[in-house]
Amino acid sequence: MAKEFDSPHKVVHYPYVTEKTMVKMEEENKLEFIVDRRANKGQISDAVEELFDVKVDKVNTRIDKKGKKATVKFTSEYSAEEIGMRIGVF
């Protein structure tokens, strides 16, 4: 963790769930999260790996009116659907 974030919970706020994100989860092995606006992709990747005990393949971010969203793609040995069930997306 970078020094400005002493906990992964300060980087990743909560999962962002819509119909579109559910399709991404099933078809592309991705989950979306609302994250701290100051967090960079590396910090987001580290925080998700630490919080959910997984390996992250790639992180894409964008900022909109709801805040900063991170789309996290997991490596093939981890299932976004299984992670989603663990964190209560369903």
Rosetta blueprint (number, residue, H / E / L):
1 M L
2 A L
3 K L
4 E L
5 F L
6 D L
7 S L
8 P H
9 H H
10 K H
11 V L
12 V E
13 H E
14 Y E
15 P E
16 Y L
17 V L
18 T L
19 E H
20 K H
21 T H
22 M H
23 V H
24 K H
25 M H
26 E H
27 E H
28 E H
29 N L
30 K E
31 L E
32 E E
33 F E
34 I E
35 V E
36 D L
37 R L
38 R L
39 A L
40 N L
41 K H
42 G H
43 Q H
44 I H
45 S H
46 D H
47 A H
48 V H
49 E H
50 E H
51 L H
52 F H
53 D L
54 V L
55 K L
56 V E
57 D E
58 K E
59 V E
60 N E
61 T E
62 R E
63 I E
64 D E
65 K L
66 K L
67 G E
68 K E
69 K E
70 A E
71 T E
72 V E
73 K E
74 F E
75 T L
76 S L
77 E L
78 Y L
79 S L
80 A H
81 E H
82 E H
83 I H
84 G H
85 M H
86 R H
87 I H
88 G L
89 V L
90 F L
